[in-house]
Amino acid sequence: MSSVAAKRIFRELNLLSRCEDLRKCHIHVELRNDDFSRLKGMVRGPPDTVYDMGDFELDIVVPDSYPFIPPKVLGGDTGL
């Protein structure tokens, strides 16, 4: 991964970590194994649905050509 892409991801993760709205919605993104090309996303199921209080893990792959090509979400494990 290019240093430009890694710096941008680092900056964006820093912004996300300080976003109060994401915390209220139980959304979290972090590096997977200190690798800027792999991210771990966590989202909580919305209230008053069958997914209420379920925690869902997303495996996010960031391509080398980021930000010109968007990341892909591969899915992940659920906490149901």
Contacts in CASP RR format, 6 or more apart in sequence:
PFRMAT RR
TARGET T0000
AUTHOR 0000-0000-0000
METHOD contacts of the structure
MODEL  1
MSSVAAKRIFRELNLLSRCEDLRKCHIHVELRNDDFSRLKGMVRGPPDTV
YDMGDFELDIVVPDSYPFIPPKVLGGDTGL
1 36 0 8 1.000
1 37 0 8 1.000
1 62 0 8 1.000
1 64 0 8 1.000
1 66 0 8 1.000
2 64 0 8 1.000
5 36 0 8 1.000
5 62 0 8 1.000
5 64 0 8 1.000
5 65 0 8 1.000
5 66 0 8 1.000
5 67 0 8 1.000
6 36 0 8 1.000
8 66 0 8 1.000
8 67 0 8 1.000
9 36 0 8 1.000
9 39 0 8 1.000
9 62 0 8 1.000
9 66 0 8 1.000
10 36 0 8 1.000
13 29 0 8 1.000
13 30 0 8 1.000
13 31 0 8 1.000
13 39 0 8 1.000
16 22 0 8 1.000
16 29 0 8 1.000
22 28 0 8 1.000
25 43 0 8 1.000
25 44 0 8 1.000
26 42 0 8 1.000
26 43 0 8 1.000
26 44 0 8 1.000
26 45 0 8 1.000
26 55 0 8 1.000
27 41 0 8 1.000
27 42 0 8 1.000
27 43 0 8 1.000
27 44 0 8 1.000
28 41 0 8 1.000
28 42 0 8 1.000
28 43 0 8 1.000
29 39 0 8 1.000
29 40 0 8 1.000
29 41 0 8 1.000
29 42 0 8 1.000
29 60 0 8 1.000
30 39 0 8 1.000
30 40 0 8 1.000
30 41 0 8 1.000
31 38 0 8 1.000
31 39 0 8 1.000
31 40 0 8 1.000
32 38 0 8 1.000
32 39 0 8 1.000
32 40 0 8 1.000
32 59 0 8 1.000
36 62 0 8 1.000
37 61 0 8 1.000
37 62 0 8 1.000
37 63 0 8 1.000
37 64 0 8 1.000
38 59 0 8 1.000
38 60 0 8 1.000
38 61 0 8 1.000
38 62 0 8 1.000
39 60 0 8 1.000
39 61 0 8 1.000
39 62 0 8 1.000
39 71 0 8 1.000
40 57 0 8 1.000
40 58 0 8 1.000
40 59 0 8 1.000
40 60 0 8 1.000
41 57 0 8 1.000
41 58 0 8 1.000
41 59 0 8 1.000
41 60 0 8 1.000
42 55 0 8 1.000
42 56 0 8 1.000
42 57 0 8 1.000
42 58 0 8 1.000
43 55 0 8 1.000
43 56 0 8 1.000
43 58 0 8 1.000
44 53 0 8 1.000
44 54 0 8 1.000
44 55 0 8 1.000
44 56 0 8 1.000
45 51 0 8 1.000
45 52 0 8 1.000
45 53 0 8 1.000
45 54 0 8 1.000
45 55 0 8 1.000
45 56 0 8 1.000
46 52 0 8 1.000
51 80 0 8 1.000
54 78 0 8 1.000
54 79 0 8 1.000
54 80 0 8 1.000
55 78 0 8 1.000
55 79 0 8 1.000
56 76 0 8 1.000
56 77 0 8 1.000
56 78 0 8 1.000
56 79 0 8 1.000
57 75 0 8 1.000
57 76 0 8 1.000
57 77 0 8 1.000
57 78 0 8 1.000
57 79 0 8 1.000
58 73 0 8 1.000
58 74 0 8 1.000
58 75 0 8 1.000
58 76 0 8 1.000
59 73 0 8 1.000
59 74 0 8 1.000
59 75 0 8 1.000
59 76 0 8 1.000
60 71 0 8 1.000
60 72 0 8 1.000
60 73 0 8 1.000
60 74 0 8 1.000
61 71 0 8 1.000
61 72 0 8 1.000
61 74 0 8 1.000
62 71 0 8 1.000
63 69 0 8 1.000
63 70 0 8 1.000
63 71 0 8 1.000
63 72 0 8 1.000
END
